[in-house]
Amino acid sequence: MALSYKARRRWALVILLIALPLYILTASWAVTLLERPSILVELLIYVILGIVWALPFRAVFRGIGQADPDANRDP
């Protein structure tokens, strides 16, 4: 079952305001467990983790910046 436009907007807000900061904290904590690798390795890890977090949420974020397709177009 596909989410409605309003549901996708709400979930996107929850993901960006709650889940993303938690993911950032977890990723930085995980990198510090490696006893601070070289700057290039650390940068590569952060780039990979930055891409990986968004992959499961592509469907939620798709079309969020567009106008509501379910809204009445009549003035």
C-alpha positions as semicolon CSV with decimal commas, in nm:
position;residue;x (nm);y (nm);z (nm)
1;M;0,000;0,000;0,000
2;A;0,142;0,335;-0,106
3;L;0,158;0,622;0,140
4;S;-0,045;0,933;0,071
5;Y;0,131;1,261;0,001
6;K;0,055;1,397;0,349
7;A;0,174;1,077;0,515
8;R;0,500;1,088;0,317
9;R;0,553;1,452;0,422
10;R;0,499;1,364;0,787
11;W;0,732;1,065;0,771
12;A;0,996;1,273;0,593
13;L;0,977;1,528;0,874
14;V;1,013;1,257;1,140
15;I;1,306;1,104;0,953
16;L;1,486;1,436;0,915
17;L;1,424;1,567;1,267
18;I;1,460;1,249;1,474
19;A;1,613;0,960;1,281
20;L;1,886;1,152;1,095
21;P;2,042;1,313;1,407
22;L;2,039;0,973;1,579
23;Y;2,203;0,818;1,274
24;I;2,470;1,092;1,268
25;L;2,549;1,037;1,635
26;T;2,566;0,661;1,585
27;A;2,790;0,694;1,279
28;S;3,031;0,931;1,452
29;W;3,041;0,703;1,756
30;A;3,115;0,403;1,534
31;V;3,401;0,585;1,361
32;T;3,554;0,682;1,695
33;L;3,562;0,314;1,790
34;L;3,819;0,269;1,512
35;E;4,062;0,484;1,714
36;R;4,049;0,780;1,476
37;P;4,163;0,655;1,133
38;S;4,342;0,883;0,887
39;I;4,143;1,179;0,761
40;L;4,089;1,031;0,414
41;V;3,963;0,700;0,551
42;E;3,736;0,885;0,793
43;L;3,604;1,105;0,511
44;L;3,537;0,797;0,296
45;I;3,349;0,630;0,582
46;Y;3,132;0,937;0,636
47;V;3,057;0,972;0,264
48;I;2,954;0,607;0,238
49;L;2,740;0,628;0,552
50;G;2,587;0,952;0,424
51;I;2,468;0,778;0,110
52;V;2,361;0,456;0,281
53;W;2,117;0,623;0,523
54;A;1,909;0,770;0,241
55;L;1,866;0,457;0,029
56;P;1,583;0,299;0,233
57;F;1,394;0,630;0,244
58;R;1,394;0,716;-0,127
59;A;1,025;0,636;-0,163
60;V;0,935;0,860;0,131
61;F;1,130;1,161;0,002
62;R;1,034;1,126;-0,364
63;G;0,811;1,416;-0,469
64;I;0,793;1,585;-0,129
65;G;0,905;1,922;-0,271
66;Q;0,629;1,915;-0,532
67;A;0,276;2,046;-0,495
68;D;0,022;1,807;-0,345
69;P;-0,103;1,591;-0,633
70;D;-0,419;1,504;-0,436
71;A;-0,524;1,865;-0,378
72;N;-0,809;2,015;-0,579
73;R;-0,686;2,216;-0,873
74;D;-1,005;2,424;-0,885
75;P;-0,965;2,784;-0,763
